[in-house]
Every structure is written in structure tokens, then in C-alpha cells.
Amino acid sequence: MPLEPVLIDGEWREARHPAGEFRAIDPATKAESAEAYPISAAADVERAVRAAEAASTALRSVAPEDIARFLDAYASKIEGAREALVAIAARETGLPAAPRLGQVEVDQIRQGAAAARDRSWCQATIDTKANIRSRYGPLGGGVAVFGPNNFPFAFNSIAGGDFVAAMAAGNPVIGKANTGHPGTSKRLAELAWDAALDTGMPRGTIQLIYRTPPDVGFRLVSHPAIGATGFTGSKEAGLRLKEAADRAGKPIYLEMASTNPVFVLPGALDARREAIARELFDSCSLGAGQFCTRPGITVLPRGAQAEAFLAEAARLFTGANPGTLLGPQGPARIAEGIAELVAHGAEIVAGGRAIDGPRYAFSNTLLRASGDAFLASPHALQTEAFGTVNLVIVAGDADQMVAIAGSLEGNLTGSIYSDASGGDDELYVRVGAVLRHKVGRLLNDKMPTGVAVTPAMNHGGPFPATGHPGFTAVGIPASLLRFAALHCYDNVRPHRLPPELADRNPTGRMWRLIDGEWSTRDVTG
């Protein structure tokens, strides 16, 4: 049976000298797909990178309005193909068609179009006295995007946030599909290329390969002609790619591991113990616990209320049917994570085993450990188990809760539940002051699994949540800056300046920093 084609340099073509093949697996039935996909060797990567390099040059002559038109057209095509896309994604991921997949996310694509059209994202800065002007602009090559398995639409390598940010900033994209949903990615790439043809985008603007051997992936992120890489996935894979990219001096933006701690302060525990336990379980079990912002650690103050909380949480974890995991490796990886936790002082309260049957699943698992045990082995007890798994840390007192916060690694999110009447305010200040610098997004009285697509969102954080604390993977226009270079023009003649730095505001609405003042006005005088 022939392998599915790859999209390289404006053509769907056979993979060149593939290193192997693979098939998608339906996690709900363990059945393989009829379609076989190539594992691309170095020849495909070389062709794709060089085509992206040529497209990068061609895109310099494409107006931001035309890039916006492409993104809008792509969003419309996705909406028109919604039912077919949902069916493919449900079959490849085991995620429910409704409500999880039914809302095919196109908001960020349209937000990217709006940012490209508005242009304020490029932070045009003009010093009229020195005659120096600068702005953020496209990189000098394609952006490679490695998508994760848990969000076949919102984080897809050819339709998700990294793709949108790279395109809106004026860069071509090489999508490296996730092995878990290659058919979904292929259909999205077909729609993207159709939209590119409709709107006159250059050849090589959008390309797709499905999988590579590790050494070829390292070659992709470190290629001399690549502009940057966006990666969402495991810490192990992310760090290996980062090492290769760093050696070559190539930017790479990683979203990796996060336990997303939740601190429940004494007053909140007294006032609404059962409600918080329910919120915790609902958040932990959403998508079978396979969200990057799923709470993996809960910190409670020692006492009778903590024991009652644990009992209620155990009832909820035990009483619910475990969700379907995304693929065959899920149960083994969860078991490995739990084993690491137990080896360093954690005790299983509920669950803790894989489930045999026609689908891939693991029992909902709750563990506990003392604050002393956590402080003795903080790194090991922050091991991520990517499923419906939560480790409850029972702290000896308020001082130990603060110490636990200080021993945390970097996370995407951190939550603090406190007494609504103000009884926890003093402890909140102490815990919050420490936790603020450990997380990208700080939440109060709320679980973290909602990642709103809003300009104010930070879906990032300190290492190892990401590779750099200064950037976000969600939140336009801020996310565009990962895939942009700062271009400075010193004493350059007016007719040679890009439109964003000309005396006349190119849109009449674009915000620019002119002689220290943000303004939409033209440069005068």
C-alpha cells in the first residue's frame, strides 16, 4: 500500500527515501488506521527547509494584509470542514466528538489575522532626533512546529497557536505532525494549502511532514537555514531538541512539563472542603488528565480537615470511570511516574494501576505524601504523571507550606484557594509572593485547566514548564514575538524603510512608539 504523501514546496509528493512507516492508532479501540504514513528521512527535511528559505524571501514582498487574508480564508475552510475534521480527530485521539472536539478552534487563527492586519504587534519605535527606527519583523527562514498529541486542533503543528504566530509574523511554517493524529494534520494541511493558493501565498509557505527519526529531528531544529522552532511535548524530547538547536545558535521555544500546584489555605479548607475536592477532581480528570495545565500537586495544611479532604477526593477518584488515554504509551508512562513518586515517599490512596480492556486507560490515581517527604525529595516528587493523577502534600504548618512553594520547579500555573472572608490573607501574601515567581499564570480560587485565548493570557512559565520564561504560546499578539527578529534602521533613507517605520502611519491605526510616546499619529516636523 502506498504511503501518504508529504507536502513540500507547494506539492503533495512521495517521501524521498523514507526511514520507515507508521499508522495511527485509535486509543478507544486499539485499531490501526488503514493509511500508512512515512517517517521522513534527511532528504525530506532538507527539501522542506530550503523551500521554506525561498518562501521566507518571497514573503518579504507579501503585504501583511495578504497574510491576514490567508489566515481568515484558512479559518473559514476549517469551519466548512468541521464535521470531517472532528470525525478524523476523534478516531485518532479517542477524544469525544462532543463537546471536546466539536468546537474546532479557529479564534486564534482569526486573532492572528487581526494582529497581522493591525501591525501594532511589531512594536515600531522611532527616534526622530537620532534618525534610528526599529521594529520586529520576520525571521530569515522557516519556523518548524512540533505539535503535541493532546490538542489535535488548538496546538496542531499546521493550525495551532505556534503555526498562527509564525505565519502572522510573516514566516513560512514546516509542520511536523504528531504521530498520534497524522490524518487530522494532513487534512488541515490540505485546507491550509488550498487557502494559500486562493490568496497567492508563495510556494513553500506551508509544508507538512509526519514523523522523523530522532537524528533527523535534531537536524531540522539546528539547520543553518531554519528560522526557529516551536515545540510542545515531553521534557525529555524537548531538552534533546533544545540541545541540538542551542549548539547551532537557533531559537527554540519549548512547552514541556508542569505539575501546576494548587495550595488550599486553612480558611478555604474549613469553609468549602467538599466543593474544592470536586473542583480538583473535575480539573484532574478533564481529558483523562492529559492537559498541560492539569493540577498534579495539591498542598494542604495538616489536620482533620486535610484528612476529610483526602477522603472526599479518594471517593471522587475511585467512583469515576477513567477516561481514554491518547495512545498506547500512556499507561506505561503514567505507571513510571507513579513508581517514581512512590519510591520517594508518596503513598497511593486510590487507583495506581493500568486498566486492561479494549482501550488504553489508567485508573484515576490519588497519592499523598508529607511535607517533610516533599522537602527531602522535591525534584522526584514533582515527577509528572500525565493522566488523572494528583499528589496531595500534607504540610506540617504554614511555614512548611511556604517552604514547599519555594521548592517548586517552574510551572505553567499555580493556584491558591483562600478564605473569602479574608482569614487567609496573611498566609496568602506569604505563599503568593513565592509562588508568583514559580509560575507563568497565578490563579485564585480557580483550577487551572482553562486556557483562554485572550491577549492577556500567558501560557508559559519558568523552566521546566518552558525553555524561556519571557514568552507565551497562547495570547496574541505577544506570542508572535517568539518568531520575530528585531530589525533596526540607522539613518536609512525614507523610501527604503519598511512601511511600519515610515513617517506616515501605514494603517492610520497602528500604534508606534514615537520619541517616547505611544501614538497612532504620523511623524511630523
Secondary structure, 3 states (H helix, E strand, C coil): CCCCCEEECCEEECCCCCCEEECCEECCCCEECCCCEEECCHHHHHHHHHHHHHHHHHHCCCCHHHHHHHHHHHHHHHHHCHHHHHHHHHHHHCCCHHHHHCCCCCHHHHHHHHHHHHCHHHCCEEECCCCEEEEEECCCCEEEEECCCCCCCCCCCCCCHHHHHHHHCCCCEEEECCCCCHHHHHHHHHHHHHHHHHCCCCCCCEEEECCCCHHHHHHHHHCCCEEEEEEECCHHHHHHHHHHHHHCCCCEEEECCCCCCEEECHHHHHHHHHHHHHHHHHHHHHHHHCCCCCCCEEEEECCHHHHHHHHHHHHHHHHCCCCECCCCCHHHHHHHHHHHHHHCCCEEEECCCEECCCCCEECCEEEEEEHHHHHHCCCHHHCCCCCCEEEEEEECCHHHHHHHHHCCCCEEEEEEECCCCCCCHHHHHHHHHHHCCCEEEEEECCCCCCCCCCCCCCCCCCCCCECCCCCCCCCCCHHHHHHCEEEEEECCCHHHCCHHHCCCCCCCCCCEEECCEEECCCCCC
